[in-house]
Amino acid sequence: MSKTKSVYSCQSCGANYSKWVGKCSSCGEWNTIVEELISNEQQPFDWKADSRKTATVAKPVSLNEITPSEQYRLPTADAELNRVLGGGIVPGSLVLIAGEPGIGKSTLFLQVALHLQNKTVLYISGEESEQQIKMRADRISTQQEIILLTETCTQHIFKALQNIHPDLIIIDSIQTLHSNLIESTPGSVSQIRECTGEWQRYAKETNTSVFLIGHITKDGSIAGPKVLEHMVDTVLQFEGDQHYTYRILRTLKNRFGSTNELGIYEMQPNGLRQVSNPSEILITQREEQLSGIAIAATMEGLRPMLIETQALVSQTHFSTPQRTATGFDLRRLNMLLAVLEKRGGFTFGTKDVFVNLAGGLKIDDPALDLAICSALLSSYEDKPLASNICFVGEVGLSGEIRAVNKIENRIAEADKLGFQKIIISTYNKKGLDTKRYNIDVITCSKLEQVYQLLF
């Protein structure tokens, strides 16, 4: 019988201690140290019974001896998922998806599995029964066949994989799995690290794509050790409010593509609908013109979007005025207010300022600066802006409007949605052919010019 020993591990960062302590000296968290039983005679994970596995020994290879090969990707029926993954699923990749409980992670990837044509998909669930998954599949209303496995022990799962040989594996969730090699409870740091390591070796040696659905903690970080995010190839964050219908799939890490991409979905009774044109849902349809609203042309990766920026400037009743920003960097808002006070002469020191980006998005594109300033001035003067005009530009500390990248894509998106005017930086006009667009392109170099043009 194997001997066991106690190790005290931090559930936040994975640091080990010989005895229990109240505060982790590695990450600084309190009350995260728990006792775990670990066998002294652990055997390394092995699944030699798999017929596709051949024992190989790695040898040093010169870089010039390696012949580059085109990376094959498996496209899915979900164009939004293909975008955030960089063009499709890479064989042998390990992808981690995390999000709030009830946000729709299981629904999204069951939907992806059900719509994947001519491929063998294995859906492993440690949280739901087969009947529950069947009910959700009927609600999505599709006839594509997938293989279900309700098991939490990784040794039993790999034993079942010897006769299946799937092209794609979806695990819901990694926190529910446990390995017999670790004598600790499922969801602990050591179990998550060991189970992820086993799936990493399986994915790389069999060239099988594996999706791991993960939980998050109350502070929004992915549950488990931080090394979990280093072990996987791609980390996706599924965001959104349960009280609203729109969901955002954001890329946090991607070894096979860009990390600036995002996908937008709408939750419906029969599953998640892809939102191919997010500009239509991010611009409010108003019956009357209201002050404090400006439309900005922004970029998320390669995708141009028009988003509505809202600002409210009101007289403060406190000694210290309030500054609140939703979806926008609060420190950048304070900088823009200081520029308007110094360069424009507007007194925001006695005003409460509230800024909001419509649709629940969080965007850090500097090109939003000009739209934010225009919305602030509109609310300050209590005069609405024209609904057929949008803004693109970064505002500097001296009040100048700086150039931004991918200006052609932003102008084309505004032109496609029927806007008649767009204000950009004068420095963006170099090499720009404005005759290709039906929209009137107006260039400004200072905030004073924009104010005179609008008011």
Summary of the structure (lengths in Angstrom):
residues: 455
radius of gyration: 26.4
end to end distance: 83.3
largest distance: 83.9
contacts: 1405
relative contact order: 0.10
helix: 28%
strand: 28%
